[in-house]
Amino acid sequence: AARAVAAAPAPAAPSDVVGALVALDAGLEPYEEHLRYRQGRYEECAGAARARGGGSLAAYANLHETFGLLPPAPGVGGGPTLREWIPAAQAVAVVGDFNGWEPHGDGKWWATKDEDTGVWTLELPAGALKHGDHYRLRVQGPGDVWHDRLPAFARYAEPGDAMLDSGAGKRYDGVYWDPPGGARLSARPPRPVRPNSPRVYECHAGMGTPEERVGTWREFADEVLPRAAANGYNAVQLMAVQEHPYYASFGYHVSLPFAPSSRCGPPEDLVYLVDKAHELGLQVLLDVVHSHACKNVEDGVAGLDLGGGGGTSLFHEGERGYHRLWDSRCYDYGSEFVKRYLLSNLRYWMEDYGFDGFRFDGVTSMLYTHHGIHTEFHGYQDYFGTHTDVEACVYLMMANELIKEINPEGISIAEDVSGMPTLCRSVGVGGVGFDYRLAMGVPDLYIDLLENYRDEHWPVSRIVSTLCNRRQLVEKCIAYTESHDQAMVGDKTHAMWLMCPEIYDGMSALEEPSAVIARGMALHKLLRLITIGLGGEGYLTFFGNEFGHPEWIDFPREGNGWTYKHCRRQWHLPDATHLRFHQLGYFDREMLELEERTGFMTTDWLWVSRQHDEQKLVVFERGPNLVFVINFHPHEDYVDLKVGAGQPGRYRVALDSDQPRYGGFGRIPGPEWEKEPPREFPMPWPEGPWDHFTEPAGPGGIDGRDCYLTIPLVPARSAMVLELQTDD
């Protein structure tokens, strides 16, 4: 059942939001005119949209309620109704199982056109179609050429019987979806509140099964979502939801934006997944693809570009309508209908399925007419100018306002590699309106280090600089060590870089680890801890990588013999307590639990007190009560290490990567080890809880702080988080 949207009044615009924005960032001053033009276009387009929607963007974004091939509303008589925007068409008919795939001369299958709007409408009699019927549109285009096409608003599609010309597979047919008795759930669980710091589990339902096949929405809901919740994640980012004909595209060549992928099951099962997540307290973010569309004319929206020109399709005309690097079509964001189509798509996913927000794919491609291809971004001059697609910015501003209108607790994340300023400032203060951007430079750095440097040569100052290279809190970031991008075939997971080939037979926790495994386990944990500690206001993991999933991702394709071997998740690995994968997963869970308890990612207190490339030491404070001490050195243990502390008092170890339960050597005793004694170490350790008390630093301070802690031992390749005890 759709969730009701209350009409919201248009927000009161500040008298001069751009002037206030520039006052906060002097670097924007040369581009104030550009920003004023952008803001003016937004106010013009959003104002007109709200006027048509009675003051509400949500009411304006309503095309999905009347467009497509829709069954009659419950309790309303009559038959199905087709409504589709195809201005360049000369004739449109519906063909399918119900008429032998031929409209013949029977007028009941032929739509009529409103010449003023380009909208075709057909009202069919009751019983003309039945649930599950396959159908297509027979369209006469310019030059009296006939085509079989799918509606841009198709709600569901499945492979049909007709083969594509290439012989690569079956083309998709639209499926008339009207389950008997209404299969949708009438009562929906409430949406979770927005987390202060998103901890996002990036997932693909199809590869969520351990079996060599495509997993289903229900399997994912029942088997993977409980893992995400139990392991400390508070949001799930769901990839490959929108229909895409080529499975190996990872869902990024979307052909039908309104149709959930039929590979994973019927629409009702996707509703079940979202509801299950909400019951577990997880927000669900859709990895939405509005940056481009699959170019297949047989299978989706690209087929309705009939070459009529003059704004008669969803895409730009000529060369600008094609993304040459992605081999796909580019939306014309300057078209009022395109904006409304895409906004309606967002509302549809939020209301009909219950998604809480979105991760927008390919935002860099949207922001610039050059799509970011072969372009480096060095300064503000690269963000604002004639190469900026202002109309795309305006669409994104409207999209972000719409999301908040429908669900004030919703989240929007931008996949942007350029770092455009104002992208993650709210629309109300002159920004584009995203809540977060992905910190995409961080995983790129780690891959460079893993591929090209031995860890004894890792420049820790470069790691710190990359993690801190952001507009902290002003424009928030989601930090991550690796996502699906880094694990694709041709690359591999961090665990594979660090522990191959011994990851196959050296991960038993019942025997001493080899030097390769010990090194790999340690660095796997250190990279994650420093990333969540320094890198942003949110955190993301591609599912499975938290426990060191081996190998890489490779979808079935001709080049690998159509195998699913590398397109699945091997959940038995973390479930086996005698394997070190379990230990890595345990560390990840307790790292996230520390963030949940202390909320350190949301604080504006971030102080890097030490970053020493020779010692391979990083010390920083995140929040007033936490001190992170990370030693990347491969063999140097630091004894009686003095580190600065921002607050005086008693500190206790809250997390230690060297604990045996995390696959470490237990060289640091403390109160958490009561049930798991540490290994012997040739030093006289104090008895009882291991607490640390600050001392005055004296003239000049230590690490720029007025007090310091003396840490008896910081082992090589280990990290600890010390927490101020505030109950003293």
C-alpha positions in Angstrom: 0.0 0.0 0.0 1.3 3.4 -0.9 2.3 5.7 2.0 0.4 9.0 2.1 2.2 12.2 1.5 1.1 15.3 3.3 1.0 18.4 1.2 3.9 20.6 2.3 4.1 24.3 1.8 6.9 25.7 -0.2 9.8 26.6 2.1 10.4 30.3 2.7 13.4 31.3 0.6 16.1 33.3 2.5 16.5 36.9 1.1 19.9 36.1 -0.3 21.0 32.5 0.1 23.8 32.8 -2.4 25.2 35.8 -0.8 25.3 34.0 2.6 26.8 31.0 0.9 29.6 33.0 -0.6 30.2 34.7 2.7 31.0 31.3 4.2 33.4 30.3 1.5 35.6 33.0 -0.1 36.6 30.5 -2.8 33.0 30.8 -4.2 33.2 34.6 -4.7 34.4 34.6 -8.4 31.5 32.2 -9.2 28.8 34.1 -7.4 27.0 35.0 -10.7 27.0 31.3 -11.7 25.5 30.3 -8.4 22.9 33.0 -8.6 21.9 31.8 -12.0 21.7 28.2 -10.7 19.6 29.3 -7.7 17.4 31.4 -10.0 16.7 28.4 -12.3 15.9 26.2 -9.3 13.5 28.7 -7.9 11.9 29.1 -11.3 11.5 25.4 -11.9 10.6 24.4 -8.4 8.2 27.3 -8.1 6.4 26.3 -11.3 6.3 22.6 -10.1 4.9 23.5 -6.7 2.3 25.7 -8.3 1.1 22.8 -10.4 1.2 20.6 -7.3 -0.8 22.9 -5.1 2.3 23.9 -3.2 3.8 20.4 -3.0 6.6 18.9 -5.0 5.3 15.4 -4.2 1.9 16.2 -5.7 3.7 17.5 -8.8 5.8 14.3 -9.1 2.7 12.1 -9.7 3.1 10.9 -13.3 3.4 7.3 -12.1 -0.1 7.4 -10.8 -1.6 7.7 -14.3 1.1 6.8 -16.8 2.0 3.3 -18.0 -0.3 0.3 -18.4 -2.2 0.3 -15.2 -5.0 -1.9 -13.7 -8.1 -0.1 -12.5 -7.9 1.1 -8.9 -9.2 -1.3 -6.3 -13.0 -1.0 -6.0 -13.3 0.9 -9.3 -14.8 -0.7 -12.3 -13.5 -0.7 -15.8 -10.4 -2.2 -17.4 -6.7 -1.3 -17.8 -5.6 2.1 -18.9 -2.5 2.9 -21.0 -1.0 6.4 -20.9 2.4 7.1 -22.4 4.3 10.2 -23.6 5.6 9.5 -27.2 5.3 12.8 -29.0 7.1 11.6 -32.2 4.8 8.6 -32.7 2.2 8.6 -35.5 0.3 5.5 -34.1 0.4 3.4 -30.9 -1.2 0.1 -30.2 -0.9 -2.5 -27.5 0.0 -6.0 -28.5 0.6 -9.2 -26.5 -0.6 -12.5 -25.3 -4.2 -11.3 -25.3 -4.4 -10.5 -29.0 -1.9 -12.8 -30.6 0.7 -10.0 -30.7 -1.2 -8.3 -33.5 -3.7 -5.4 -33.1 -5.3 -6.3 -36.4 -7.9 -3.7 -37.4 -9.7 -3.8 -34.1 -9.8 -0.3 -32.8 -9.9 -1.3 -29.1 -6.1 -1.9 -29.1 -5.2 1.5 -30.6 -4.4 4.6 -28.5 -5.4 8.1 -29.3 -3.0 11.1 -29.1 -3.3 14.5 -27.5 -1.5 16.6 -30.0 -0.9 19.4 -27.5 0.9 17.2 -25.0 2.2 14.2 -27.0 0.4 11.8 -24.6 -1.2 8.7 -26.0 -4.2 7.2 -24.1 -6.1 3.9 -24.4 -8.9 2.7 -22.1 -9.4 -1.0 -22.4 -12.6 -2.9 -21.4 -12.7 -5.0 -18.2 -11.1 -8.4 -18.8 -9.1 -7.4 -21.8 -5.9 -8.3 -20.0 -5.2 -10.7 -17.2 -2.5 -10.7 -14.5 0.8 -11.8 -16.0 0.1 -11.1 -19.6 3.1 -10.1 -21.6 2.8 -7.0 -23.8 4.6 -4.5 -25.9 3.7 -1.2 -27.7 3.5 -1.3 -31.4 4.6 2.2 -32.4 4.6 3.9 -35.8 7.5 6.4 -35.9 8.5 9.0 -38.4 8.9 7.7 -42.0 6.1 5.1 -41.4 8.6 2.8 -39.6 7.0 0.4 -37.1 8.7 -0.7 -33.9 7.8 -2.9 -30.9 8.7 -1.0 -27.8 8.2 -1.0 -24.0 6.5 1.8 -22.1 8.8 4.2 -20.2 6.5 3.7 -17.2 6.5 -0.1 -17.3 6.1 -1.5 -13.8 7.4 -5.0 -14.4 9.1 -6.8 -17.3 10.3 -10.3 -18.0 12.3 -12.0 -20.8 9.9 -13.0 -23.5 10.1 -15.6 -26.3 11.5 -13.4 -29.1 15.3 -13.5 -29.4 17.3 -10.4 -29.8 19.0 -9.9 -33.2 22.4 -10.4 -31.6 21.3 -13.8 -30.3 22.7 -12.8 -26.9 19.5 -13.5 -25.1 15.8 -12.9 -24.9 14.3 -9.4 -25.2 12.2 -8.2 -22.4 8.4 -7.9 -22.5 6.3 -5.7 -20.3 4.2 -7.7 -17.8 0.7 -6.5 -16.9 0.7 -6.7 -13.1 -2.6 -7.0 -11.3 -2.3 -9.8 -8.7 -5.6 -11.4 -7.8 -6.9 -10.1 -4.5 -4.0 -7.6 -4.2 -0.8 -9.2 -3.0 0.6 -6.1 -1.5 0.7 -5.8 2.3 -1.9 -3.5 3.7 -0.1 -2.7 6.9 3.5 -1.5 6.6 6.0 -1.2 9.5 7.0 2.4 10.3 10.1 3.8 8.7 13.2 3.9 11.0 14.4 7.3 12.2 17.4 8.7 10.3 20.7 7.6 12.0 23.0 10.3 13.2 25.8 8.6 11.5 24.9 6.2 8.6 26.7 2.9 8.7 25.8 1.6 5.3 25.8 -2.0 4.1 26.1 -1.9 0.3 24.4 -5.0 -1.1 23.3 -6.7 -4.3 20.4 -9.1 -3.7 21.1 -11.3 -6.7 24.6 -12.2 -5.4 23.5 -12.4 -1.8 23.2 -16.2 -1.9 26.1 -18.6 -1.4 24.8 -20.8 -4.2 25.9 -20.3 -7.8 22.7 -18.6 -9.1 20.7 -15.4 -8.8 19.4 -14.9 -5.3 15.9 -13.6 -4.6 14.5 -10.6 -2.7 13.0 -12.9 -0.1 16.2 -14.8 0.4 18.0 -11.6 0.9 15.4 -10.3 3.3 15.5 -13.5 5.5 19.2 -14.3 5.3 21.2 -11.2 4.8 19.3 -8.4 6.4 19.5 -10.0 9.9 23.3 -10.2 9.5 23.5 -6.5 8.6 21.5 -5.5 11.7 23.3 -7.8 14.0 26.7 -6.6 12.8 26.0 -2.9 13.6 24.9 -1.5 10.3 21.9 0.9 10.4 21.2 1.3 6.6 21.2 -1.0 3.6 22.1 0.4 0.1 20.4 -1.9 -2.4 22.0 -2.1 -5.8 20.6 -3.4 -9.1 17.0 -2.8 -8.2 15.8 -1.1 -11.4 15.4 -3.4 -14.4 18.5 -3.9 -16.5 18.8 -6.4 -19.4 22.5 -7.2 -18.8 23.2 -8.8 -15.4 26.9 -8.1 -15.6 26.3 -4.3 -15.7 25.8 -4.5 -11.9 22.5 -2.8 -12.5 23.9 0.4 -13.8 22.5 0.1 -17.4 18.9 0.6 -16.4 16.4 0.0 -19.1 13.1 0.5 -17.2 13.4 2.9 -14.3 10.0 2.0 -12.8 10.4 -1.8 -12.9 12.1 -3.8 -10.2 14.4 -6.4 -11.6 12.4 -9.6 -12.3 15.5 -11.8 -11.8 15.1 -11.5 -8.0 11.3 -12.1 -7.9 8.0 -10.3 -8.2 7.4 -6.8 -6.9 5.7 -8.0 -3.8 8.8 -9.7 -2.7 10.8 -6.5 -2.9 8.1 -4.8 -0.7 8.7 -7.7 1.7 12.4 -7.0 1.7 11.9 -3.3 2.5 9.4 -4.1 5.3 11.7 -6.7 6.8 14.6 -4.1 6.9 12.3 -1.6 8.6 11.3 -4.2 11.2 15.0 -4.6 11.9 15.6 -0.9 12.3 17.4 -0.6 9.0 16.9 2.3 6.5 16.8 1.1 2.9 18.5 3.3 0.3 18.0 2.6 -3.4 21.0 2.9 -5.7 19.1 4.9 -8.2 20.4 5.5 -11.7 19.3 8.8 -13.2 22.6 9.7 -14.7 22.1 7.7 -17.9 20.0 4.9 -19.4 20.6 1.6 -21.2 20.7 2.3 -25.0 18.8 -0.9 -25.9 15.8 0.1 -28.0 14.2 -3.3 -27.7 14.2 -3.4 -23.9 13.5 0.0 -22.5 13.1 3.8 -22.5 15.7 4.3 -25.2 13.3 2.7 -27.7 10.9 5.6 -27.4 13.4 8.0 -28.9 12.0 7.8 -32.4 14.3 10.5 -33.8 11.7 13.1 -34.0 13.9 15.8 -32.5 12.8 18.9 -30.8 12.3 17.6 -27.3 10.3 14.5 -28.3 12.2 12.0 -26.2 13.7 11.8 -22.7 17.2 12.2 -24.1 19.4 15.0 -25.5 19.5 15.2 -29.3 22.6 14.4 -31.3 26.0 13.7 -29.8 25.1 15.0 -26.4 22.5 12.3 -26.0 25.1 9.6 -25.8 27.6 8.8 -23.1 30.5 7.4 -25.1 32.4 5.9 -22.2 29.4 4.1 -20.8 27.8 3.3 -24.2 24.5 4.6 -22.9 21.9 7.4 -23.4 21.9 10.8 -21.5 18.8 12.4 -20.1 17.8 15.9 -21.1 17.5 17.5 -17.7 16.4 20.8 -19.3 13.1 19.2 -20.4 10.2 19.8 -18.0 8.8 16.4 -18.7 12.1 14.7 -18.0 12.4 16.4 -14.7 8.9 15.4 -13.8 9.4 11.8 -15.0 12.5 11.3 -12.9 11.0 13.0 -9.8 7.9 10.8 -10.2 10.3 7.8 -10.3 11.8 8.8 -6.9 8.4 9.3 -5.3 7.2 5.9 -6.8 10.1 4.0 -5.1 9.6 5.8 -1.8 5.8 5.3 -1.7 5.0 2.1 -3.5 8.0 0.2 -2.1 9.0 2.2 1.0 12.6 3.1 0.2 13.8 5.7 2.7 16.3 7.5 0.4 18.8 7.1 -2.4 22.4 6.8 -3.4 22.5 8.7 -6.7 24.8 6.9 -9.2 27.1 8.8 -11.6 26.5 12.3 -10.2 29.8 13.6 -11.7 28.5 12.6 -15.1 25.3 14.6 -14.4 27.0 17.8 -13.1 29.2 18.4 -16.1 28.6 18.3 -19.9 31.9 16.6 -20.3 30.7 13.9 -17.8 34.1 14.0 -16.0 35.6 12.0 -18.8 39.4 12.6 -19.0 39.0 15.5 -16.6 40.9 16.3 -13.5 39.5 18.7 -10.8 42.1 20.9 -9.2 40.2 24.0 -8.2 36.9 26.0 -8.1 37.3 27.0 -11.8 36.8 23.3 -12.7 33.4 23.2 -10.9 31.6 26.3 -12.1 31.5 27.4 -15.7 30.1 26.7 -19.2 30.9 23.0 -18.7 28.6 22.8 -15.7 25.2 21.3 -16.5 23.0 23.7 -14.6 19.8 22.0 -15.6 21.1 18.7 -14.1 22.0 20.6 -10.9 18.4 22.1 -10.8 17.0 18.6 -11.2 19.1 17.3 -8.3 18.1 20.2 -6.1 14.4 19.4 -6.8 15.1 15.7 -6.2 16.7 16.3 -2.8 13.8 18.6 -1.8 11.3 16.0 -2.9 13.0 13.3 -0.8 12.8 15.4 2.3 9.2 16.4 1.7 8.2 12.7 1.4 10.4 11.5 4.2 12.1 14.0 6.4 14.1 11.2 7.8 15.4 10.2 4.4 19.0 10.2 3.2 20.5 11.1 -0.2 24.1 10.3 -1.1 26.0 11.5 -4.1 28.5 9.4 -6.0 30.7 12.3 -7.0 34.4 12.1 -7.6 34.8 15.8 -8.5 34.3 17.3 -5.1 32.0 20.1 -6.3 31.6 22.6 -3.5 28.0 23.2 -2.3 26.9 19.7 -3.5 26.2 18.6 0.1 24.8 21.9 1.4 21.1 22.1 1.8 19.0 23.7 -1.0 17.7 26.2 1.6 21.2 27.7 1.9 22.0 27.6 -1.8 23.4 24.1 -2.1 22.4 21.1 -4.3 20.9 19.4 -1.3 22.7 16.0 -0.8 23.2 14.9 2.7 26.4 13.1 2.0 28.9 12.4 -0.8 31.0 9.3 -1.1 34.7 9.9 -0.2 35.8 8.2 -3.4 39.5 9.2 -3.2 40.0 7.0 -0.1 39.6 3.6 -1.7 41.6 4.8 -4.7 44.4 5.6 -2.4 44.3 2.2 -0.7 44.3 0.3 -4.0 47.4 2.3 -5.0 49.1 1.4 -1.8 48.2 -2.3 -1.9 49.2 -2.6 -5.6 52.3 -0.5 -5.7 53.9 -0.3 -2.2 55.1 -2.7 0.5 53.5 -1.6 3.7 56.8 -0.6 5.3 56.8 2.1 2.7 53.3 3.3 3.1 53.3 7.1 3.7 50.9 7.5 6.7 50.8 11.2 6.2 49.3 10.6 2.8 46.7 8.4 4.3 45.8 11.0 6.9 45.8 13.8 4.3 43.4 11.9 2.0 41.0 11.0 4.9 40.9 14.6 6.1 40.6 16.2 2.7 37.0 17.2 3.0 34.8 20.0 4.2 34.2 18.4 7.6 30.6 18.5 8.8 29.9 21.4 6.4 29.6 18.9 3.6 29.4 15.5 5.0 31.2 12.4 3.6 30.6 8.6 3.7 34.0 7.0 4.1 34.9 3.5 3.0 37.9 1.3 2.4 36.4 -0.6 -0.5 33.1 -0.8 -2.3 31.9 -3.0 -5.1 34.0 -1.0 -7.5 37.3 -2.1 -6.0 36.4 -5.8 -6.0 35.4 -6.1 -9.6 37.1 -8.6 -11.9 40.5 -7.2 -12.9 40.9 -6.1 -9.3 40.2 -7.9 -6.0 39.2 -7.5 -2.4 41.6 -6.0 0.2 41.7 -9.4 1.9 42.9 -10.9 -1.4 45.5 -8.3 -2.0 46.8 -8.8 1.5 46.6 -12.6 2.0 46.6 -14.3 -1.4 47.4 -17.2 -2.0 47.4 -18.3 1.7 43.8 -17.0 2.1 42.7 -20.4 0.6 44.3 -22.7 3.2 45.9 -20.5 5.9 42.8 -19.0 7.6 42.4 -21.6 10.4 42.3 -20.0 13.8 43.3 -23.4 15.3 46.9 -23.0 14.3 49.5 -20.2 14.3 49.1 -17.8 11.4 51.8 -17.5 8.8 53.6 -14.2 8.4 51.4 -13.5 5.4 48.2 -14.1 7.2 49.2 -12.2 10.4 50.2 -9.2 8.3 47.1 -9.3 6.2 44.7 -9.7 9.2 46.4 -6.8 11.0 46.4 -4.4 8.0 42.8 -5.3 7.1 41.7 -4.1 10.6 43.9 -1.0 10.7 42.7 0.3 7.3 39.1 0.0 8.5 39.7 1.6 11.8 41.6 4.6 10.5 38.9 5.1 7.8 36.0 5.1 10.1 37.9 7.2 12.6 39.1 10.0 10.3 37.4 9.7 7.0 33.9 11.1 7.3 30.5 11.4 9.0 29.3 8.1 7.8 30.8 4.7 6.8 30.1 2.1 4.1 31.0 -1.5 3.5 30.3 -3.7 0.5 28.7 -6.8 2.0 31.1 -9.5 2.7 34.2 -7.4 2.7 33.9 -6.7 6.4 35.0 -10.3 7.1 37.6 -10.4 4.3 35.6 -12.0 1.5 38.1 -13.7 -0.8 38.7 -13.2 -4.5 36.7 -10.7 -6.6 33.3 -10.1 -8.2 32.7 -11.5 -11.7 29.2 -11.7 -13.1 28.3 -14.6 -15.4 29.4 -13.7 -19.0 30.7 -15.3 -22.1 34.3 -14.7 -21.0 34.0 -16.8 -17.9 31.7 -19.5 -19.3 28.6 -17.9 -17.7 29.6 -19.1 -14.2 28.2 -17.6 -11.0 31.3 -18.8 -9.0 32.5 -15.2 -8.3 29.0 -13.7 -8.1 27.8 -14.8 -4.7 28.6 -14.4 -1.0 30.3 -17.2 1.0 28.5 -16.7 4.3 29.9 -20.0 5.7 33.3 -18.3 6.1 32.3 -15.8 8.9 29.9 -18.3 10.4 32.8 -20.8 11.0 34.2 -19.8 14.4 37.4 -21.7 13.7 38.2 -19.5 10.7 39.9 -16.1 10.8 37.1 -14.7 8.6 35.0 -14.9 11.7 37.6 -12.9 13.7 37.6 -10.1 11.1 33.9 -9.9 11.2 34.0 -9.8 14.9 36.3 -6.8 14.8 34.1 -5.0 12.3 31.1 -5.5 14.5 32.7 -4.2 17.7 34.2 -1.2 15.8 30.7 -0.3 14.7 29.4 -0.8 18.2 31.9 1.6 19.5 30.7 4.2 17.0 27.1 3.5 17.9 27.8 4.0 21.6 30.0 7.1 21.3 28.8 8.7 18.1 32.3 9.8 17.2 31.6 10.3 13.5 29.1 13.0 14.3 31.4 15.2 16.4 33.2 18.3 15.1 36.1 17.4 17.4 38.9 16.0 15.2 42.5 16.6 16.1 45.4 14.8 14.4 48.2 15.1 16.9 50.8 12.9 15.3 51.4 11.5 11.8 55.0 10.2 11.5 56.0 8.6 8.2 59.2 7.0 9.7 57.6 5.7 12.8 54.4 4.8 10.9 52.4 6.2 13.8 49.1 8.0 13.7 47.5 9.5 16.8 44.3 11.5 16.7 41.3 12.5 18.8 37.7 12.0 17.5 35.4 13.6 19.9 36.4 14.9 23.3 36.6 11.4 24.8 38.4 9.2 22.3 42.1 8.9 21.4 43.0 6.6 18.5 46.6 5.3 18.4 47.5 3.4 15.2 50.9 1.8 14.5 51.4 0.8 10.9 55.1 -0.2 11.5 55.7 -3.8 10.4 58.0 -4.7 13.3 58.5 -1.7 15.7 56.8 -1.9 19.0 56.6 1.3 20.9 57.2 1.1 24.7 56.0 3.8 27.1 54.8 5.9 24.3 53.7 9.4 25.3 50.7 10.7 23.3 48.8 14.0 23.8 45.3 14.0 25.0 42.7 16.8 24.7 41.0 16.1 28.0 42.6 15.2 31.4 41.4 12.1 33.3 41.4 8.4 33.3 41.3 6.5 30.0 40.6 2.9 29.3 41.1 0.8 26.2 37.8 0.6 24.4 39.0 -1.3 21.3 42.2 -3.1 20.6 42.9 -4.7 17.2 45.4 -7.1 18.7 42.9 -9.0 20.8 43.0 -12.7 20.1 39.2 -12.8 19.3 40.0 -10.4 16.5 42.9 -12.6 15.2 45.6 -10.7 17.1 48.3 -11.8 19.5 46.9 -10.5 22.8 49.9 -8.4 23.6 47.9 -5.7 25.5 46.1 -6.8 28.6 43.1 -4.9 29.8 39.6 -5.3 31.4 38.1 -6.7 28.2 40.4 -9.8 28.3 39.0 -11.3 31.5 37.5 -14.3 29.6 40.4 -14.5 27.1 43.8 -14.1 28.9 46.5 -12.5 26.8 49.6 -14.4 25.7 52.6 -13.9 27.9 54.8 -11.0 27.1 58.2 -10.3 28.7 57.1 -7.2 30.5 55.7 -6.7 34.1 52.1 -5.8 33.5 50.0 -4.2 36.3 47.3 -6.4 37.8 43.6 -5.6 37.4 42.0 -3.3 34.8 44.5 -1.5 32.7 43.7 2.2 33.0 45.8 5.2 31.9 45.9 8.5 33.7 46.9 11.7 32.0 49.7 13.8 33.3 50.5 17.5 32.7 52.6 18.0 29.6 54.5 21.0 30.9 55.9 23.9 28.8 55.3 23.4 25.1 53.0 20.5 25.6 53.0 17.1 23.8 51.5 16.8 20.4 50.1 20.3 20.9 48.1 19.2 24.0 48.4 20.3 27.6 48.3 16.7 29.0 49.5 13.3 27.8 49.0 9.6 28.3 51.9 7.1 28.7 51.0 3.8 26.9 53.2 0.9 28.1 53.1 -0.9 24.7 51.8 -0.1 21.2 52.7 -3.3 19.3 53.6 -3.3 15.6 50.7 -3.4 13.2 48.1 -2.7 15.8 45.7 0.0 16.9 43.8 0.9 20.0 41.1 3.4 21.0 41.3 4.9 24.4 38.1 6.2 26.0 37.9 8.9 28.7 36.0 7.5 31.7 33.5 10.2 32.5 31.9 8.5 35.5 34.8 9.3 37.8 
